[in-house]
């Protein structure tokens, strides 16, 4: 059965090998065992029940929480030639009846259903008669009140299973669940002796950072200026904040959308479709824009405010990089965000037990923002993982090479002002006093007579407030709880005032854009958009960004070569392959580039070729030289070199400095910028004879890894 599952994986989904954990989950389901799969966002959870659905007789019933997610899944299945359907509140009574009838006749393999439908007696009567072989529960954490998105409707699934005429195999999936929530899922869904597969929560392609005390709007403008062609999500805590950010970005010329519960269904659907179809690049949203997004090419997720807990944060941040390409996850921490979340907890929860639990989770989120240690390790430990390296090398704390600046004198001015204002006022008024403002409140309280009045008059109010916010984030200034937080000093601040401690703060360097030739990739994206618009589906359903990038790197010349590209299966090629091949051929002809022909030896040979570069990487990491590896594997040196280039393109770390003559690196970079990256011969001709083609490729790979969007 597993061999047939692998054949389906290649034919329908375009991949030769399973992702981590998929084979174990699929194997368990095919053996008829209930299964709980804890797999990170982008880990391929949907394939874990879609592949068994094609091998099992009868129907696979999928409980899914959001209308938009169901539609995307069914659209994707349709594009693969797999008959699917969904039933939710967007359909009329007659449409529901028609879809159930089709499922009963065996014309549907996967039927997606909202759990709220189980509250309808008529619906239950209709669906109980269906020949269900597999029942899959997506976003299964929703069944637990200790999860981050508890939905009472999920509690109706277990009684429904008990009342079915023939109990199917039951499989439950989620990306984020603590050990406590995992136990709740097993109990509340009535899983029988389940296979429990936890593949790990680590998303290696994502980088994490927590800039603290930043001017958030200014940060957005600088960050977005270098990512105009990239899709991203900006999360905010409240509807009002979403509206404000949306209007701000629109005024600055950005094509943005917004999404929150205060918009009409039509408005939400309109903005969401524009985002999914790449008509707009930026979505500003509350957490209402969470589980329903299956867009694969989101390159960054920015949390403008502090999320309420780590489960919410990791699920939302996980919307980046679902295509396994690099993604950035940035949390802009401001001390007042904590007060917003406390207010929301007080307003939305009644149970003292749940309130206490939410405050505990919020505290863990605040600690994440303050930790000086590896951010990835903090996240993985939260979810119960063990034996985690001390540093990941791909987060803001591990890669913090920003220069330290001595801000002791500035900090002493702010601390002194807070003391002289008797620690009874907020940061805004403290900044006004230090600026030497003549506003009514400053004058009414007599603060113009303080010795600290006007001490920082050469600074703007924004600069003073920004520095104060950094000092809050660093723990020098404490904010009392309440609607209007009052600033007070911590023991560390007193040490600074006494001259016993320096205040050394990191200063973020300005970003610079990297020069990269993405012309073929952009043309492929343009073709994808044309096809998607013609078919009325989101572009990523045609091909993901990662598949287009691999096409632009490996330049397939024919069907065999195209089928070796990850994400191009036989079904996809039949629908779209020739159009993309034609574009690639035209591009190659115009630029004098040689295309890659397919291997005529058959599928198995191409499968081995796909894995061959990883064998080379293992031998290289074990200490073998490239010449030794070439002799050992009976391959040419150039092939071995190309293997390392491919590994680097797929995100593996390679020490490229070992292959670059240090005295020529700057010159090679200049020539790449002068001639572009797609034609190596002009670059080689312009360099000294000692510089070979592999040194040029090594510099190109190194430049690629330094790109801002590669974390």
C-alpha positions in Angstrom: 0.0 0.0 0.0 2.8 2.4 0.8 4.3 1.8 -2.6 1.0 2.8 -4.2 1.0 5.9 -1.9 4.4 6.9 -3.3 3.1 6.5 -6.8 0.2 8.8 -6.0 2.5 11.3 -4.4 4.5 11.6 -7.7 1.6 11.4 -10.1 -0.7 13.8 -8.4 1.5 16.0 -6.3 4.8 16.0 -8.2 7.1 14.8 -5.4 9.4 11.8 -5.3 9.7 11.5 -1.5 7.5 12.2 1.5 8.2 15.0 3.9 9.2 14.2 7.5 6.5 12.2 9.2 4.2 11.8 6.2 5.1 8.2 5.5 4.5 7.2 9.1 1.1 8.9 9.3 0.0 7.6 5.9 1.2 4.1 6.7 -0.7 4.1 10.0 -3.9 5.3 8.4 -3.6 2.7 5.6 -3.2 0.0 8.3 -6.6 1.1 9.7 -5.3 2.7 12.9 -6.6 5.9 14.4 -3.8 8.5 14.1 -2.9 11.8 15.6 -0.5 13.9 13.5 1.3 16.9 15.0 3.0 18.5 12.0 4.2 22.1 11.5 2.4 24.4 9.1 3.7 23.6 5.7 4.5 20.0 6.8 2.0 18.5 4.4 -0.8 17.5 6.7 -3.5 17.6 4.0 -1.6 15.0 1.9 -1.7 12.7 4.9 -5.4 12.1 4.4 -5.8 13.0 0.7 -3.5 10.1 -0.4 -5.2 7.5 1.8 -8.5 8.8 0.4 -7.5 7.8 -3.1 -6.5 4.3 -1.9 -9.5 3.6 0.4 -12.8 2.6 -1.0 -15.7 4.9 -0.4 -15.5 8.5 1.0 -13.1 10.5 3.1 -15.0 13.0 5.3 -12.9 16.0 6.4 -14.0 18.3 9.2 -12.4 21.7 8.5 -13.1 25.0 10.4 -13.2 27.7 7.8 -15.2 28.2 4.5 -12.2 29.7 2.7 -9.9 26.8 3.6 -12.4 24.3 2.3 -12.8 26.1 -1.0 -9.0 26.3 -1.5 -8.6 22.6 -0.7 -11.3 21.6 -3.1 -9.9 23.9 -5.8 -6.5 22.3 -5.4 -8.0 18.8 -5.6 -9.9 19.8 -8.8 -6.6 21.0 -10.4 -5.1 17.5 -9.7 -8.1 15.7 -11.1 -9.3 14.5 -7.7 -13.1 14.7 -7.2 -13.8 16.8 -4.0 -16.6 18.9 -2.6 -17.5 20.9 0.5 -20.6 21.6 2.5 -20.9 24.7 4.6 -23.2 27.7 5.3 -22.3 29.3 2.0 -24.5 26.8 0.1 -28.2 26.6 -0.4 -30.3 23.7 0.8 -30.5 22.2 -2.7 -26.8 22.5 -3.2 -26.1 20.6 0.0 -28.6 17.9 -1.0 -26.9 17.6 -4.5 -23.4 17.2 -3.0 -24.5 14.6 -0.5 -26.2 12.7 -3.3 -23.0 12.8 -5.4 -21.0 11.5 -2.5 -23.5 8.7 -2.0 -23.1 7.7 -5.7 -19.3 7.5 -5.3 -18.7 10.6 -7.4 -16.8 12.4 -4.6 -13.6 11.1 -2.9 -13.2 13.9 -0.3 -16.0 15.8 1.3 -15.1 18.8 3.5 -17.6 19.7 6.2 -17.8 22.5 8.8 -18.3 20.9 12.3 -21.2 23.3 12.9 -23.2 21.2 10.4 -23.4 18.5 13.0 -25.9 20.6 14.9 -28.5 20.0 12.1 -30.5 16.8 12.7 -31.5 16.7 9.0 -27.8 16.9 7.9 -26.9 14.1 10.4 -29.6 11.9 9.0 -28.3 12.4 5.4 -24.6 12.0 6.1 -24.9 8.9 8.3 -25.7 6.8 5.3 -22.6 7.7 3.4 -19.9 5.1 2.9 -17.2 6.8 5.0 -13.9 4.9 5.1 -11.8 7.7 6.7 -12.8 10.6 8.9 -10.1 13.4 9.1 -10.3 16.3 11.6 -8.2 19.3 10.6 -7.1 21.9 13.1 -7.9 19.4 15.8 -6.6 21.6 18.6 -10.0 23.4 18.3 -11.6 20.6 20.3 -9.6 21.5 23.5 -10.6 24.4 25.8 -6.9 24.7 26.6 -6.1 25.2 22.9 -5.7 28.6 21.4 -8.8 28.5 19.3 -11.4 26.5 21.2 -14.6 25.9 19.2 -17.5 24.1 21.0 -18.7 22.7 17.6 -15.7 20.4 17.5 -17.1 18.6 20.6 -20.0 17.2 18.4 -17.5 15.2 16.3 -17.0 12.4 18.9 -20.7 11.7 19.5 -21.2 11.7 15.7 -18.5 9.1 15.2 -20.1 6.9 17.9 -23.4 7.0 16.1 -22.1 6.1 12.6 -23.3 2.7 11.2 -19.7 1.7 10.5 -16.9 3.4 12.4 -14.2 4.7 10.0 -10.5 5.2 10.6 -10.2 8.5 12.4 -7.2 10.8 11.9 -6.6 14.2 13.6 -4.2 16.9 12.6 -2.8 20.1 14.0 0.3 22.2 13.8 0.4 23.7 17.3 -0.5 21.7 20.4 1.1 21.5 23.8 1.3 18.0 25.4 -1.8 18.9 27.4 -3.8 19.8 24.3 -2.6 16.6 22.5 -4.0 14.5 25.3 -7.2 16.5 25.1 -7.5 15.8 21.4 -7.2 12.0 21.9 -9.8 12.0 24.7 -12.3 14.5 23.1 -12.3 12.8 19.7 -12.4 9.3 21.1 -9.3 8.1 19.2 -8.8 4.4 19.8 -5.2 3.4 20.7 -3.9 6.0 18.1 -0.6 6.1 16.4 0.8 9.4 17.8 3.2 11.0 15.3 4.9 14.2 16.4 7.3 15.3 13.6 8.6 18.3 15.6 7.5 21.9 15.6 10.7 23.2 13.9 10.3 25.2 10.7 13.9 25.5 9.6 13.1 27.8 6.7 11.7 30.5 8.9 13.7 33.1 10.7 12.4 34.7 13.9 13.2 38.2 15.3 11.7 40.5 18.0 12.7 44.2 17.4 11.9 45.9 20.6 11.0 49.5 21.2 10.9 50.3 17.4 8.8 53.0 15.9 6.5 50.5 14.3 5.2 52.6 11.4 8.7 53.6 10.5 9.9 50.0 10.7 7.1 48.9 8.3 8.1 51.5 5.7 11.8 50.6 5.8 11.0 46.9 5.7 8.4 46.9 3.0 10.4 49.2 0.7 12.7 46.3 -0.1 9.9 43.7 -0.5 7.5 45.3 -2.9 7.2 42.1 -5.0 6.7 39.8 -2.0 3.5 38.6 -0.3 3.2 39.2 3.4 0.8 39.4 6.3 0.7 42.1 9.0 -1.2 41.0 12.1 -2.6 43.5 14.6 -4.6 42.9 17.9 -7.7 45.0 17.2 -9.9 46.0 14.4 -9.1 49.7 14.9 -5.4 49.0 14.7 -5.9 47.0 11.5 -7.9 49.9 9.9 -5.2 52.4 11.0 -2.3 50.4 9.5 -4.3 49.7 6.3 -5.0 53.4 5.8 -1.4 54.3 6.6 0.0 51.9 4.0 -2.6 52.9 1.3 -1.6 56.5 1.8 2.1 55.5 1.3 1.2 53.9 -2.0 1.0 50.2 -1.1 -1.6 47.9 -2.5 -2.9 46.4 0.7 -6.0 44.6 1.9 -7.6 44.2 5.4 -9.5 41.5 7.2 -11.3 41.5 10.5 -14.7 40.6 11.9 -16.0 44.1 11.6 -16.1 43.9 7.8 -19.0 42.5 5.8 -18.7 39.0 4.4 -18.3 40.6 0.9 -15.5 42.9 2.0 -13.6 40.1 3.7 -14.0 37.8 0.7 -13.0 40.5 -1.7 -9.7 41.4 0.1 -8.9 37.7 0.7 -9.4 36.8 -3.0 -7.2 39.7 -4.1 -4.5 38.5 -1.7 -4.8 34.9 -2.8 -4.7 35.8 -6.5 -1.6 38.1 -6.0 -3.6 41.2 -7.0 -2.4 42.7 -3.7 0.8 41.8 -1.8 0.0 42.9 1.7 -2.8 41.8 4.0 -3.4 43.6 7.3 -5.5 41.5 9.6 -6.6 40.4 13.1 -6.3 36.7 14.1 -9.6 36.2 12.2 -7.4 35.8 9.2 -5.8 32.7 10.7 -6.5 29.1 9.8 -8.2 29.8 6.6 -5.2 30.8 4.6 -3.5 28.2 2.4 -1.4 30.7 0.3 2.0 29.1 -0.2 4.2 32.1 -1.2 3.9 34.3 1.9 7.4 35.5 2.5 7.0 37.4 5.7 4.6 37.7 8.6 4.8 40.7 10.9 3.0 40.9 14.2 2.5 44.6 14.8 1.2 43.8 18.3 2.0 41.1 20.9 -0.1 37.9 20.3 -2.1 36.5 23.2 -0.2 33.2 23.4 2.6 31.2 21.7 0.1 28.8 20.0 -1.5 31.7 18.2 1.8 33.3 17.4 3.4 30.2 15.9 0.4 29.3 13.9 0.1 32.8 12.4 3.8 33.1 11.9 3.7 29.7 10.2 1.7 31.3 7.3 5.1 32.3 6.0 7.2 29.9 3.9 4.6 27.1 3.4 6.4 26.4 0.1 9.6 25.6 2.1 11.3 28.8 0.7 12.7 31.2 3.3 10.2 33.2 5.3 10.6 35.9 8.0 8.6 36.1 11.2 8.9 39.5 12.9 7.2 40.5 16.2 7.3 44.2 16.9 7.2 44.3 20.6 5.9 47.3 22.5 5.3 47.3 26.2 1.8 48.6 25.9 0.8 45.6 23.8 0.7 43.6 27.0 -2.0 45.9 28.4 -4.1 45.4 25.3 -4.0 41.6 25.6 -4.8 41.8 29.3 -7.8 44.0 28.5 -9.0 41.5 25.8 -8.7 38.6 28.3 -10.8 40.5 30.9 -13.4 41.4 28.3 -13.8 38.0 26.5 -13.4 35.4 29.3 -15.7 34.7 32.2 -14.3 31.5 33.7 -11.6 32.3 36.4 -9.8 29.0 35.4 -9.6 30.0 31.8 -8.5 33.5 32.6 -5.7 32.2 34.8 -4.6 29.9 32.0 -4.6 32.7 29.5 -2.6 35.0 31.8 0.0 32.2 32.1 0.2 31.9 28.3 0.5 35.7 27.9 3.4 35.7 30.4 5.2 33.1 28.3 4.7 35.3 25.2 6.1 38.3 27.0 9.1 36.2 28.2 9.7 35.2 24.6 10.0 38.9 23.6 12.5 39.5 26.4 14.7 36.4 26.2 18.3 37.1 25.1 18.7 33.4 24.1 17.8 31.6 20.9 14.2 32.4 19.9 13.7 29.1 18.1 14.8 27.2 21.1 12.3 29.1 23.3 9.4 28.2 20.9 10.4 24.5 20.6 10.8 24.1 24.4 7.3 25.7 24.9 5.8 22.9 22.8 7.7 20.2 24.8 10.6 19.4 22.5 13.8 18.1 24.0 17.5 18.0 23.0 17.4 21.4 21.2 20.6 23.1 20.2 21.5 26.2 22.1 21.6 28.3 19.0 19.8 27.9 15.7 21.8 30.4 13.6 18.6 31.7 12.0 16.9 34.0 14.5 17.4 37.6 15.6 19.1 36.7 18.8 21.5 34.1 17.3 22.4 36.5 14.4 22.5 39.7 16.4 25.6 41.4 15.0 24.2 44.9 15.5 26.6 47.3 17.1 26.3 48.3 20.7 26.0 52.0 21.4 26.5 53.6 24.9 23.2 55.2 25.8 23.9 55.6 29.5 23.7 59.4 29.6 20.4 59.5 27.6 19.0 56.8 29.9 20.0 58.7 33.0 18.2 61.8 31.7 15.0 59.7 31.2 15.3 57.9 34.6 15.9 61.2 36.4 12.9 62.8 34.8 10.6 59.8 35.8 11.9 60.1 39.4 11.3 63.9 39.6 7.8 63.3 38.3 7.4 61.0 41.3 6.8 57.9 39.1 3.1 58.9 38.6 2.9 59.6 34.9 3.2 57.9 31.5 6.0 57.9 29.0 4.3 60.4 26.7 4.3 63.1 29.4 7.9 62.2 30.4 8.9 62.8 26.8 7.1 66.2 26.8 9.0 67.3 29.9 12.4 66.2 28.5 11.6 67.9 25.2 10.8 71.2 27.0 7.2 71.2 25.8 4.9 74.1 26.8 1.7 72.0 26.6 -1.0 72.6 29.2 -0.4 69.5 31.3 3.3 70.1 31.7 2.6 73.7 32.8 -0.3 72.8 35.1 1.8 70.3 37.1 4.7 72.7 37.3 7.0 70.4 35.5 8.6 73.3 33.6 10.4 74.0 36.9 12.1 70.6 37.1 15.8 70.3 36.5 15.1 67.7 33.8 12.8 70.1 31.9 14.2 70.5 28.3 17.2 68.3 28.9 16.6 66.6 25.5 15.3 69.6 23.7 17.4 68.9 20.6 15.6 65.5 20.1 12.2 65.0 18.7 9.3 63.7 20.9 9.4 60.5 18.8 13.1 59.9 19.4 12.7 60.4 23.1 9.6 58.1 23.3 11.3 55.5 21.1 14.3 55.3 23.4 12.1 55.1 26.5 10.2 52.2 24.9 13.5 50.4 24.3 14.4 51.0 28.0 11.0 49.5 28.9 11.6 46.4 26.7 15.1 46.0 28.3 13.6 46.0 31.8 14.9 49.4 33.0 11.5 51.0 33.2 8.4 49.3 34.5 4.8 50.1 33.4 2.1 49.7 36.1 -1.0 47.9 34.9 -4.1 50.0 34.1 -5.8 51.8 31.3 -3.1 54.5 31.4 0.2 52.8 32.3 2.4 54.7 34.7 6.2 54.6 34.3 8.4 53.5 37.2 12.0 52.5 37.7 13.3 49.0 38.2 16.3 48.3 40.4 18.5 48.2 37.2 17.6 51.8 36.5 18.8 52.9 40.0 22.1 51.1 39.3 22.5 53.2 36.1 21.6 56.4 38.0 24.3 55.6 40.6 26.9 55.1 37.8 27.2 51.4 38.7 25.9 50.1 35.3 26.2 51.2 31.7 23.3 51.1 29.2 24.5 49.5 26.0 21.8 49.2 23.4 21.8 47.6 19.9 21.2 49.8 16.9 19.7 48.3 13.8 21.5 49.0 10.6 19.6 50.3 7.6 18.6 47.7 5.1 20.1 47.6 1.6 18.6 45.8 -1.3 20.6 43.0 -2.9 21.0 43.0 -6.7 19.5 39.6 -7.9 18.4 38.7 -11.4 14.9 37.2 -11.0 13.8 38.0 -14.5 12.9 34.4 -15.5 11.2 33.8 -12.2 9.1 36.9 -12.6 8.1 35.9 -16.2 7.1 32.5 -14.9 5.0 34.2 -12.2 3.3 36.3 -14.9 2.4 33.3 -16.9 1.1 31.6 -13.8 -1.1 34.6 -13.0 -2.6 34.6 -16.6 -3.5 30.9 -16.3 -4.9 31.3 -12.8 -7.1 34.2 -13.9 -8.3 32.3 -16.9 -9.3 29.3 -14.7 -10.5 31.4 -11.8 -8.2 29.8 -9.2 -5.4 31.2 -6.9 -2.0 31.2 -8.7 -0.3 28.9 -6.1 -2.7 26.1 -7.1 -1.2 26.2 -10.6 2.4 26.0 -9.2 3.9 27.3 -6.0 6.7 29.9 -5.9 9.2 27.2 -4.9 8.3 25.1 -8.0 8.7 28.2 -10.3 12.1 29.0 -8.6 13.3 25.5 -9.3 12.2 25.8 -12.9 14.2 29.0 -13.2 17.2 27.4 -11.6 17.3 24.1 -13.5 15.8 25.3 -16.9 14.0 22.1 -18.1 14.0 21.6 -21.9 11.4 18.8 -22.2 8.7 16.9 -20.4 11.1 14.5 -18.7 13.2 17.3 -17.3 10.1 19.3 -16.2 8.7 16.2 -14.4 11.9 16.1 -12.4 11.1 19.5 -10.9 9.6 19.3 -7.4 5.9 20.0 -7.5 5.4 19.1 -11.2 3.4 15.8 -11.3 2.0 14.1 -14.4 -1.5 15.7 -13.9 0.0 19.2 -13.5 2.2 18.8 -16.5 -0.8 17.7 -18.7 -2.6 20.9 -17.7 0.1 23.5 -17.6 3.5 22.1 -18.5 3.8 22.9 -22.2 3.0 26.6 -21.6 5.8 26.9 -19.0 8.3 25.0 -21.2 7.6 27.3 -24.1 8.3 30.3 -22.0 11.6 28.8 -20.6 12.7 27.9 -24.2 12.1 31.4 -25.4 14.0 32.9 -22.4 16.9 30.5 -23.0 17.1 31.3 -26.7 17.1 35.1 -26.0 19.9 34.8 -23.5 22.1 32.1 -25.0 21.4 29.6 -22.2 21.6 25.8 -22.5 18.6 24.0 -21.2 18.5 20.7 -19.2 17.3 17.7 -21.0 15.3 15.0 -19.2 16.9 11.6 -18.3 15.4 9.0 -20.8 16.3 6.1 -18.5 12.9 6.5 -16.7 11.3 7.5 -13.5 13.6 5.6 -11.2 16.8 7.1 -12.6 15.3 10.6 -12.2 14.3 9.8 -8.6 17.9 8.7 -7.9 19.2 11.9 -9.6 16.9 13.9 -7.4 18.4 12.4 -4.2 22.0 12.2 -5.5 22.9 15.8 -4.5 22.0 14.9 -0.9 24.4 12.0 -0.9 27.1 14.3 -2.1 26.3 16.7 0.7 26.6 14.0 3.3 30.0 12.9 2.0 31.2 16.5 1.9 30.1 17.1 5.5 31.9 13.9 6.5 35.1 15.6 5.4 35.5 14.4 1.8 37.0 16.7 -0.8 35.1 17.3 -4.0 37.7 15.4 -6.0 37.5 12.4 -3.7 33.7 12.4 -3.8 33.7 12.6 -7.6 36.1 9.5 -7.7 34.2 7.6 -5.1 30.8 8.2 -6.9 32.2 7.8 -10.4 30.8 11.3 -11.3 32.4 14.3 -12.9 33.8 17.0 -10.7 31.4 19.5 -12.3 28.4 17.3 -11.3 29.6 17.2 -7.7 30.0 21.0 -7.7 26.5 21.3 -9.1 25.2 19.1 -6.3 26.5 21.6 -3.7 24.9 24.4 -5.6 21.6 22.6 -5.6 21.8 21.8 -1.9 22.5 25.5 -1.2 19.4 26.5 -3.3 17.3 24.1 -1.2 18.4 25.8 2.1 21.3 23.6 3.2 24.3 25.5 4.7 27.5 25.4 2.6 30.7 27.1 3.6 31.2 28.8 0.3 34.3 30.7 1.5 36.2 27.4 1.1 35.8 27.7 -2.7 36.3 31.4 -3.2 39.8 32.9 -3.6 39.6 35.6 -1.0 41.7 38.0 -3.1 39.2 37.9 -5.9 35.8 37.8 -4.1 35.2 41.5 -4.3 36.1 41.5 -8.0 33.8 38.6 -8.8 31.0 40.4 -7.0 31.5 43.5 -9.1 31.5 41.5 -12.4 28.3 39.7 -11.4 26.7 43.1 -10.8 28.0 44.3 -14.1 27.0 41.4 -16.3 24.1 39.8 -14.4 23.8 36.4 -12.8 22.3 34.3 -15.7 25.3 34.2 -18.0 28.5 33.0 -16.5 30.8 33.1 -19.6 31.0 37.0 -19.7 31.8 37.0 -16.0 34.5 34.3 -16.5 36.1 36.2 -19.4 36.4 39.4 -17.4 38.2 37.7 -14.5 41.8 36.4 -14.1 42.4 32.9 -15.4 42.9 31.6 -11.8 39.2 32.1 -11.1 37.2 29.1 -12.3 33.4 28.8 -13.0 32.8 27.1 -9.6 34.3 30.1 -7.7 31.8 32.3 -9.6 28.9 29.9 -8.7 30.1 29.9 -5.0 30.0 33.7 -4.9 26.5 33.7 -6.5 25.3 31.2 -3.8 26.9 33.3 -1.1 25.2 36.4 -2.4 21.9 34.6 -2.5 22.2 33.5 1.2 22.9 37.2 2.1 19.7 38.4 0.6 17.4 40.1 3.2 14.4 37.8 2.2 16.6 34.8 3.0 16.6 35.7 6.7 
